[in-house]
């Protein structure tokens, strides 16, 4: 009964705050507010123009105890996720934003619909955003897709335009990944740094295809599969195979036979000039 009364007090306080000039903020301390589903009724409906955050957790201290412990917002746990039999693309959280600003000063509300920042000041590892897609289907054919993330950018309507780029960071990309360091910082001798980590760990049967990178193209032909541009001195090597990989596939001990022409070649572009890397069939190798 106490929780029910507290819930109605909270709702009444919220309504008064929206319809009067009162500046106080309704608060609930050390209590659980339960919102019971009523058909056709929104649990919490935020309206009006806000000059501050609609929901603010700034002064919250979480006593973390693992992935199932306290968090700011929770929907299920790893061992007991929120279940659904819905075949549609409803999802759990959906955000839609639109912006019609005539200029871009870098401060617009919808330039980043979601922004996550994580900082570590000692030894704790950090992952601002993480996703895990697990398939546990044991009957039937299973899903046709399991993807931990989708990032898509596009010119969506006829006549849509993309402005000329002014720097390497401009352009339309499905995903921009970057690593950086400032002068005076140090990455240890045995550390490893890369903008992208690609890891295949398929120990089960793969009857179809498996790749480290799967690339497709449609529409107009791209200028190249990979484009290179540098503001420093480039890269030491095109590929590097360390002590665990230098004598493993696809490295081969075969070399081209003397005075044998290549069977085909791969075309590359070096600063506007086309070059060709020769390739040979096995019969022309020894």
C-alpha positions as CSV (number, residue, x, y, z in Angstrom):
1,X,0.0,0.0,0.0
2,X,2.9,2.3,0.9
3,X,4.4,1.9,-2.6
4,X,1.0,2.5,-4.3
5,X,0.5,5.8,-2.4
6,X,4.1,6.8,-3.1
7,X,3.6,6.1,-6.8
8,X,0.5,8.4,-7.0
9,X,2.3,11.1,-5.1
10,X,5.1,11.0,-7.6
11,X,2.8,11.2,-10.6
12,X,0.8,14.0,-9.0
13,X,4.0,15.9,-8.3
14,X,5.2,15.5,-11.8
15,X,1.9,16.8,-13.3
16,X,2.0,19.8,-11.0
17,X,5.6,20.5,-12.0
18,X,4.5,20.5,-15.7
19,X,1.4,22.7,-15.3
20,X,2.4,25.3,-12.7
21,X,5.3,27.7,-12.3
22,X,6.7,25.8,-9.3
23,X,10.4,25.2,-9.7
24,X,10.9,22.4,-7.3
25,X,11.7,18.9,-8.5
26,X,9.7,15.9,-7.2
27,X,11.9,13.3,-5.6
28,X,11.6,9.8,-4.2
29,X,14.3,8.5,-1.8
30,X,15.1,4.8,-1.0
31,X,11.9,3.5,-2.4
32,X,10.9,1.4,-5.4
33,X,8.2,2.9,-7.7
34,X,6.3,0.2,-9.6
35,X,4.6,1.1,-12.9
36,X,1.9,-1.4,-13.8
37,X,1.0,-1.9,-17.4
38,X,-2.4,-0.4,-18.5
39,X,-3.5,-1.1,-22.1
40,X,-2.9,2.0,-24.3
41,X,-1.2,4.0,-21.5
42,X,2.4,5.1,-21.6
43,X,4.3,4.3,-18.4
44,X,6.2,7.7,-18.3
45,X,5.4,10.5,-20.8
46,X,7.8,13.4,-21.0
47,X,6.6,16.5,-22.7
48,X,7.5,20.2,-23.1
49,X,10.7,22.0,-23.6
50,X,13.6,21.2,-21.2
51,X,16.5,23.5,-20.4
52,X,18.1,20.7,-18.4
53,X,18.2,16.9,-18.6
54,X,14.9,15.1,-18.7
55,X,16.5,12.3,-16.7
56,X,19.6,13.0,-14.7
57,X,21.8,10.4,-12.9
58,X,24.7,12.7,-12.3
59,X,24.6,12.4,-8.5
60,X,24.1,8.6,-8.4
61,X,26.7,6.4,-6.9
62,X,26.6,2.7,-8.0
63,X,27.9,0.0,-5.8
64,X,29.0,-2.3,-8.6
65,X,29.0,-6.0,-8.0
66,X,29.3,-7.5,-11.5
67,X,27.2,-7.6,-14.7
68,X,24.1,-8.5,-12.6
69,X,24.7,-5.7,-10.1
70,X,23.5,-2.1,-9.9
71,X,23.2,-0.1,-13.1
72,X,21.5,3.1,-14.1
73,X,19.0,1.3,-16.4
74,X,18.4,-2.4,-16.5
75,X,16.4,-4.8,-18.7
76,X,17.1,-8.4,-17.6
77,X,20.4,-10.1,-16.9
78,X,22.7,-12.3,-18.9
79,X,21.3,-15.4,-17.2
80,X,17.7,-14.1,-17.4
81,X,17.2,-11.7,-20.3
82,X,14.0,-10.0,-21.2
83,X,12.2,-12.6,-23.5
84,X,10.0,-12.1,-26.5
85,X,8.3,-14.1,-29.2
86,X,7.7,-11.0,-31.4
87,X,8.8,-11.7,-35.0
88,X,8.9,-8.0,-35.9
89,X,11.8,-5.5,-35.7
90,X,10.4,-3.7,-32.6
91,X,13.6,-3.8,-30.5
92,X,14.0,-2.6,-26.9
93,X,15.1,1.0,-27.4
94,X,14.5,3.1,-30.5
95,X,15.6,6.7,-31.0
96,X,14.7,8.7,-34.1
97,X,16.1,12.2,-34.7
98,X,15.9,14.8,-37.5
99,X,17.8,18.0,-38.0
100,X,17.2,20.8,-40.6
101,X,19.9,23.2,-39.5
102,X,21.3,25.2,-42.5
103,X,24.9,25.2,-41.1
104,X,27.0,22.8,-39.0
105,X,28.8,24.3,-36.1
106,X,29.5,20.9,-34.5
107,X,27.2,21.5,-31.5
108,X,23.8,20.3,-32.8
109,X,21.6,18.0,-30.6
110,X,21.2,15.4,-33.2
111,X,24.8,15.3,-34.5
112,X,25.3,12.4,-32.1
113,X,22.1,10.7,-31.0
114,X,24.0,8.5,-28.6
115,X,27.4,9.5,-27.2
116,X,29.2,7.3,-24.7
117,X,32.4,8.4,-22.8
118,X,34.5,6.2,-20.6
119,X,37.6,7.2,-18.7
120,X,40.0,5.2,-16.7
121,X,42.5,6.8,-14.3
122,X,44.2,3.7,-13.0
123,X,44.3,0.1,-14.2
124,X,40.6,-0.6,-15.1
125,X,40.0,-1.6,-18.7
126,X,37.2,0.3,-20.5
127,X,34.7,-0.4,-23.2
128,X,32.3,2.5,-23.8
129,X,30.0,0.4,-26.0
130,X,29.8,-3.4,-26.2
131,X,27.4,-5.8,-27.9
132,X,27.1,-9.6,-27.8
133,X,24.9,-11.6,-30.2
134,X,24.6,-15.2,-29.2
135,X,22.8,-17.9,-31.2
136,X,21.4,-20.7,-29.0
137,X,19.0,-22.2,-31.5
138,X,19.3,-26.0,-31.5
139,X,16.2,-26.9,-33.5
140,X,15.3,-25.9,-37.0
141,X,17.6,-24.0,-39.3
142,X,18.4,-21.1,-37.0
143,X,18.5,-17.4,-37.9
144,X,19.8,-16.2,-41.2
145,X,21.7,-13.3,-39.5
146,X,23.5,-12.8,-36.2
147,X,25.3,-9.5,-36.1
148,X,26.6,-7.7,-33.0
149,X,26.2,-4.3,-34.6
150,X,25.0,-2.6,-37.8
151,X,26.3,0.8,-38.9
152,X,24.9,2.1,-42.2
153,X,25.2,5.5,-43.8
154,X,23.6,6.5,-47.1
155,X,22.3,9.1,-49.5
156,X,18.7,8.1,-49.1
157,X,16.7,10.2,-51.6
158,X,17.1,11.1,-55.2
159,X,18.9,14.4,-55.3
160,X,20.5,13.9,-51.8
161,X,24.0,15.5,-51.7
162,X,27.3,14.9,-49.9
163,X,29.5,18.0,-49.6
164,X,33.1,18.0,-50.8
165,X,35.5,16.8,-48.1
166,X,37.8,19.4,-46.5
167,X,39.9,16.9,-44.5
168,X,40.5,13.1,-44.1
169,X,37.8,13.0,-41.3
170,X,35.1,14.2,-43.7
171,X,33.1,11.9,-45.8
172,X,30.4,9.2,-45.5
173,X,31.6,6.1,-43.7
174,X,29.6,3.2,-42.2
175,X,32.1,3.3,-39.3
176,X,35.0,5.4,-38.3
177,X,37.5,3.7,-35.9
178,X,40.5,5.5,-34.6
179,X,43.3,5.1,-32.0
180,X,45.5,8.0,-30.9
181,X,48.1,9.1,-28.4
182,X,49.5,12.5,-27.4
183,X,53.2,13.4,-27.2
184,X,54.7,12.0,-24.0
185,X,52.4,9.0,-23.6
186,X,53.8,5.5,-23.8
187,X,52.4,2.2,-25.1
188,X,54.5,-0.7,-23.5
189,X,56.9,-2.7,-25.6
190,X,54.6,-5.8,-25.6
191,X,51.4,-3.8,-26.1
192,X,49.4,-3.9,-29.3
193,X,47.6,-1.0,-31.0
194,X,45.2,-1.1,-34.0
195,X,42.0,0.7,-35.0
196,X,40.3,-2.6,-35.8
197,X,40.7,-6.1,-34.3
198,X,39.3,-8.9,-36.4
199,X,39.1,-12.3,-34.7
200,X,37.8,-15.6,-36.1
201,X,37.1,-18.3,-33.5
202,X,34.8,-20.7,-35.3
203,X,35.6,-24.1,-33.7
204,X,32.4,-25.7,-34.9
205,X,31.5,-27.0,-38.4
206,X,31.4,-24.2,-41.0
207,X,29.8,-25.8,-44.1
208,X,29.5,-22.5,-45.9
209,X,32.1,-19.7,-46.3
210,X,34.2,-18.0,-43.6
211,X,36.4,-14.9,-44.0
212,X,38.4,-12.5,-41.9
213,X,36.8,-9.7,-43.9
214,X,33.8,-10.1,-46.3
215,X,33.5,-7.3,-48.8
216,X,30.7,-6.8,-51.3
217,X,30.0,-4.0,-53.8
218,X,27.1,-2.9,-55.9
219,X,26.1,0.2,-57.9
220,X,29.1,2.1,-59.3
221,X,32.5,0.5,-59.1
222,X,34.6,1.7,-56.2
223,X,38.0,3.3,-56.9
224,X,39.7,0.6,-54.8
225,X,39.0,-2.0,-52.1
226,X,41.3,-0.1,-49.7
227,X,42.3,3.6,-50.0
228,X,45.5,4.8,-48.4
229,X,46.3,8.3,-47.2
230,X,48.7,9.5,-44.6
231,X,49.7,12.7,-42.7
232,X,52.9,11.1,-41.5
233,X,55.2,8.6,-43.2
234,X,52.9,5.8,-44.2
235,X,53.3,2.2,-43.1
236,X,56.4,0.0,-42.7
237,X,54.8,-3.0,-44.4
238,X,51.7,-3.9,-46.3
239,X,51.3,-7.1,-44.3
240,X,53.1,-8.4,-41.2
241,X,53.2,-12.0,-40.2
242,X,54.8,-12.5,-36.8
243,X,56.5,-15.6,-35.3
244,X,53.2,-17.4,-34.9
245,X,52.1,-16.9,-38.5
246,X,55.1,-16.5,-40.8
247,X,55.2,-20.2,-41.6
248,X,51.5,-20.9,-41.6
249,X,48.9,-20.7,-44.4
250,X,48.6,-18.7,-46.6
251,X,52.4,-18.4,-46.6
252,X,53.9,-20.8,-49.2
253,X,57.5,-22.0,-49.9
254,X,56.8,-22.1,-53.6
255,X,58.5,-19.6,-55.9
256,X,58.0,-18.7,-59.5
257,X,59.8,-20.8,-62.1
258,X,62.6,-19.1,-64.0
259,X,61.6,-17.3,-67.2
260,X,57.9,-17.9,-66.7
261,X,55.4,-15.2,-67.3
262,X,52.8,-14.5,-64.6
263,X,49.3,-16.0,-65.3
264,X,47.4,-13.0,-64.0
265,X,48.1,-9.9,-62.0
266,X,46.5,-7.7,-59.3
267,X,46.1,-4.0,-60.2
268,X,47.2,-1.4,-57.6
269,X,47.4,2.4,-57.8
270,X,50.5,4.3,-56.5
271,X,49.8,8.0,-56.6
272,X,47.8,7.9,-59.8
273,X,50.0,5.4,-61.6
274,X,48.8,1.9,-62.2
275,X,51.0,-1.0,-61.2
276,X,50.4,-4.8,-61.4
277,X,51.4,-7.5,-58.9
278,X,52.0,-10.8,-60.7
279,X,50.3,-14.0,-59.7
280,X,51.0,-17.5,-60.8
281,X,49.1,-20.8,-61.0
282,X,50.6,-23.7,-59.1
283,X,52.0,-25.3,-62.3
284,X,54.2,-22.3,-62.8
285,X,55.6,-22.5,-59.3
286,X,58.4,-24.7,-57.9
